[in-house]
Amino acid sequence: MRFLILEILLLMMSVVSSLEETNDDIEKFVATSEWATVREGQSIGKGLHVRVNLQTGEKEAKLLSEEDRNSSGVKENRLTIKDDSVVDVGVVDDTLDVDQLEEGLKRVAKSGENSETLTGKFRSMEELKKEMPNLEIKTEGQVLKDKIALLNSTSNSDVPSLIIVLEELEDLAHKYDNGQLLVTQGWMQRIGQLLEHSNEEVYRAALRVMSSAAQSNPPVQVHCIQSGYLGTLISKLLSQPERVAKSTVFAISSIVRNLPAALDVFSRLHGYNTLTTKLALSSLGPLQRAIVTFYNDLLEQESELKSGVVMGNLESGAGMLCKKVAEILSDSESSVDTIQEVIHFYSRILSFCSDDIKSPVTVRLKELLLLFGDEGYEEISTVIQKLLQ
């Protein structure tokens, strides 16, 4: 049975530190950097990270880590209700009645007997507000709005702060509803503006937010196309260093994949020619794998649609693609994951490759078949065997 952990970040103020130990036989809790159980009656010093197990009522505490301190800069009582039924309390000031909070938590913990019934028996937000009137309760949508407001108020010259806020937004944006909120509320505009930021890390952080929101989220994908972000990314790709270009390729993939209408736009924006050219210019490594993976995803999508559009666009650069496949497969430094991805791609473009490419690739595939003959590589071994027939 899954345990739902209520993690509470309590920054105890003077009212807590003034509590005295009433039982001399129970020593004061000594916090370390690791979670430790707080026994019944032990006092907890201020400034600790505390969590309560809803199933058992057991309380644990530890010293605040640097990450905890960075994530608790808002000096207010804040309760965030998340989709997985986790309630996260931010920095708690001395207006919070700790006894009242713990009593409320105990009642919540008793509201269900198992994981199947627990969720349905949680108290509503209004009930929680009544139980803990000093807490400001925020939904994830409200937290997202606050983060966007913070991003809007942050100067473009304050690079460290921009990156911190963008990383927090990335964590929120991957949820379907939050991704659409970025679009419907006009908040994606600020993310789009940061695609023009001169700092490489800010650009990549903004890309990750956009990628997170667009992945398998058609309304966000359509917005990114209509707003010109897809065209912006394609136009930037050729001039970018490989470490940055890899992030750009992933963002392009997030916008285009699993959205059939996007394939035509991608083609009209010269997406295939640009990515194939970047593949030709790049060194062996993560960027090449990212591009090959993207093309593989498009070809797999096309096999379901039976359109032939992707293959038709790749055919114009087939000679270079086949050559790159041979180079990657022959490179002893290529990772197993990269090799498997490239073999799948080669199986799809094989008809385009000339005999002078096929011959050395065949020799290498025989070597790889011996390598992948061990248990655990059945799928790729089967693909190789079919190529060698």
N, C-alpha and C positions, 0 to 999 in steps of 0.2 A: 504494500500500500504506500502510495507516494506521500511523502511528508511535505506539507507546504510550510515553508519557513518565512516567518514575518521578520524581516531584517529592519531593525530600528537603529537609526543613528541618533543617539541622544548626547548632546553636549550639555552636561549637567552644570547648572549655574550655582550660585551661592546657596540657594535654598536647599539643594541636594547635599552640598558639602557640609551643611550645618547639621545634617542628620547624625545622631549619635548611635553607636552600637548599644543595643539594649541587653544583649546576651553576651556576657564576658567570655563564655565558652566558645563562641563563634568568632573566628578571627576575621579581620577585614580582608576583602577580596583583593588579591594582588594581581594586577593585570600584566600580561606579557604581549608580545606581538602575535601570539597564536590564540585561537578561540579556546576558552576554558569555561567549565560549568560554574555558575554562581549558585552556591548552596542557599537554601532557605534561611533567611535572616541575615545573610552577609550584606554589608553595606558596599555600595559601588561608588568609587570616586568620580568626580566630574571629568568630562572630556573623554569618555570611553565610547567605543562602538559596541552596541548591545543588540542582540537578536533573541527572539522568542519562538520556540517551536510550538505551532498551533495545536499539534496533536497531543504533545506531552505536557506543555506548559513550562518546560525546562528553559531556563534563561542562561545565555552565554554572553561573555564579554571579552574584549581585547583592547589593546591600545590602538588609537587611531593611526592608520598608515598614512603615508604621504598622499596616496591616491584618495583615501577617505577625506583628507583635509582639503584637497583640491576640489572635491565634488560637493563640499558642504559650505560653500562660501556665502550662501543666502542666509542671512541672519534672521530667520523667521520660522514660525511653526508651519511646516508644510507636509501635507500627506498626499502622496501620489497613488491613485488607484490604477493598477496595471491590469492588463487582460488576463494574466495568469494568476490573478487573485493574490498578488503580493502587494502589501501596503508598505510604502517606503516613506519614513518620516525624515525630513531634512534636519536642519539645525533647530534644536528646541531650546527656547529661552526659559527664564525663570517664571513665566506665567503659566507653564504647564504643570498641572497637578500629576506627578508621577504615579502616585497611588491610584488616582482615577484612571490613568492610562492603562496600568497593569490590570486593574479590575475589568476594564472594558475588553482588554485582550483575552482575559480568561473566559469571559462570556462568549466572545467570538469563537474561541477554541472549542467550547462545548457545543457549538451549534451544529456539528456533524459528526457522524460515527466513522465514516470512511470516505475515500476519495470520490466515490460515485455520488454521494449525497451532500458532501461538504459544501461544494460550490453553490448549490441551490439554497443553502441555509445561511449564507453570509448575510450580514445586515446590510441594508441599503445605505447609500451615501448619506441620505438625510438622517438615518438612524445613527450613523457614525458621527455626524456633526453634533447631534444631541448628546452622544456619549462623551465626546471630546470637544466641547464648544470653543476651546482656545486654539484649535487647529484650523488652519486654512487648507481646505481640501481642494486638490486640483486633479482634473482628469489629464490624461496624456495630451489631449488636444490643447488644453490650456498651458501645459508645460511647453509644448511645441511652440505655441504663440509667444510665450515668454522668451524662449531661446531665439526666435526670429527677431523679436524686439531688441534683444541684447546684441545680436549680429548687426542689425541696422544701426545701432548706436555706437558700434565699434569702428574706430577709424581704420581706414585701409593701411595706414602706416603702422598700426599696432599688430604686427604679424603674429606674435605668440598668442594673443587673445583671440584673434580670428581663427587660428587653427584649433584652439581648445573648443570654441563654440561650434565650429564645423564638425568636429569629432563627436560632440554630444548630439548634434543634429543627425549625423549619420546613424547613430544608434536608434533614433526615433523614426527616421525616414523609411526604414525597411518594412515597416508595418503598412499594410495595404491602405488603410484609412488615412494614416498620417501622410503617406505619399500623396494622396489625392487632396488632402488639406493644403499641402504646399502649393498645389495648382489652383484650387478653387478660391483660396484666400489671397492669391497673388504673391505668395511668399517665395515662390521659385525664382522670381525676378532678381532678387538679391543674390541667390546662388549663381544665376546666369551671369550677373555682373562680375562676379569673382573669377569667372573663366578668363577674364582679361587682366587679372592681377599679374603684376610683374614677378612676384615671388613664386617660385616653383612649388613650394610646399603648400601654399595657400591654394594655388590652382588645383593641385592633386587632391587636397582635402575637399574642395568644392565639387570636384569630379566624383568623389566617393559618395557625397550626399546625393547628387543627381543620379548616379548609378544605383544606389540603394533604393531610391524612390521609384525609379523607372522599371526595375527588374520585375518582369511578369505583371506589370500594372499598366494596361492599355491606355487609360486616360492620361496618365503621366507621360507615357511614350509619345502619344499623339501631341501633347502639349510641347514636349521637347523638340519635336519636328516642326510644328507650326511656329514656334517661337524662334526658330533658326539655330537652336543649340547644336543640332546634328551637323548642320552645315559648318558651323564654327569649329567644331571638333575635327571634322575632316580636313578643313583648310589649314589647321595648325599642325597636323600630324607629321608632314614631311620635314618640317624644320625643327622638330623636337628631338632632344636627346632620347636614347632608347628607354631609360628608366622612366621618363615622363610619358613617352609614347605608349608604353605598355598600359598605363592607367587610362590614356585616351582611348585605346582600342577596347578596353573593357567597358568604358562608358558608351562607346558607339554600339557595342554588342548589346548592352542592356537596353538601349533605345530601340534597336532594330529587331532583335530576336523575337520570334513568336508573334510578330505583327505583320502579316502578309502584305498589307498596304504599304508598309515601310520599305519593302524591298525595291519598289519602283523609285521611290524618292532617293534611297541610298544610291541607286544606279545613276539617276539624273544628276546627283551631286558628285559624280565621279568617285564614289566610294570604293568600288572594286579596283579601279586603276590606282588610286592613292594607296590603298593597303597593300596591293601587290607590289608596287614600287617600293614602299617602305620595307617590305619583306626582302626584296632583292638587295636593298642597301644596308640592311641590318646584319650584325654579326650573329653567330650562332648563340642562342640563349633564350631567356624568358620572353622577349618580344616576339621572336619568330614563333615560339610555341603559342603565344596569345593569338596571333593572326591565324595560324593554322587551326587552332581550336574554334575561332570565330567562323571560319569558312566551313569547318566540319559541321558546326551547329546549323548554319544556313542550308547546307546540302541535306542534312537530316530532315530539317523542316520542309525542304522542297520535295523530298521523297514522299512525304505524306500528302503534299498538295499536288504532286505530279504536274508541276508547272514548267520546269526546265529553264526558268529565268536565271537562276543563280549559276547553273552550269554553263549557260550561254555566255554570261558575263565573264566567267573564269576562263573560258576557252581562249580568249584573246591573249591572255598571259600564260597560257598552259606551258609553253616551253620553259619559261623561267621558274614556274611553280614546280615542274618535274625536276629541274636541276636543283632547286633548293631542297626538295625531298631527299634526293640522293646525297646531298651534302650533310644534312642533319642525321640521316641514318648511318652514314659512314663515320661520323664524329664519335670517337670513343668517350667523349665527355658528356654526350647527351644523356639525360636522365631517362629512367625507364618510362616514366609518365609521358615524357616528350616523344620517345620512340613509339609508344603505343598510339599516341594521338596522330603522329605523322603516318604511321602505317595505315590507319583508318582513312586518312586523307588520300594517301596514294591509291588505296583500293577504289576510291571514287573517281580519281582523275586518270587512272591507268590508261584509258583509251586515248588520251591526249599525248601520252609520253612516247618519244621516239625510241627506237631500238638501242641506240647508243646510251640512253639513260636506263632503259629496262635491264640491260645486261649486267652492269655492276650492281644495280639494286637487287637483282635476283640472287647474286652471289652473297650479298649482305643479308638478305632475308633468310637464306639457308643457315647462315651463322647465327642469326637471331632466333631461329626456330630451335636450335640446340640450346640456346640460352634460356628461352622461355618454355622449354619442354618440361620444366619442373612443375609440380602441382601449384596451383594458384594463378596460372597464366593461361588457363584453358581458352578463354575468349580470344585473346590476341593470337595464340597459337593456331586456332581455327582459321582466323583471317589470313595468316601467313600461308597456311597450307592451301587455301583456296587460290591465293596469288601465285603459288608455285605450280599449280596444276597446268 
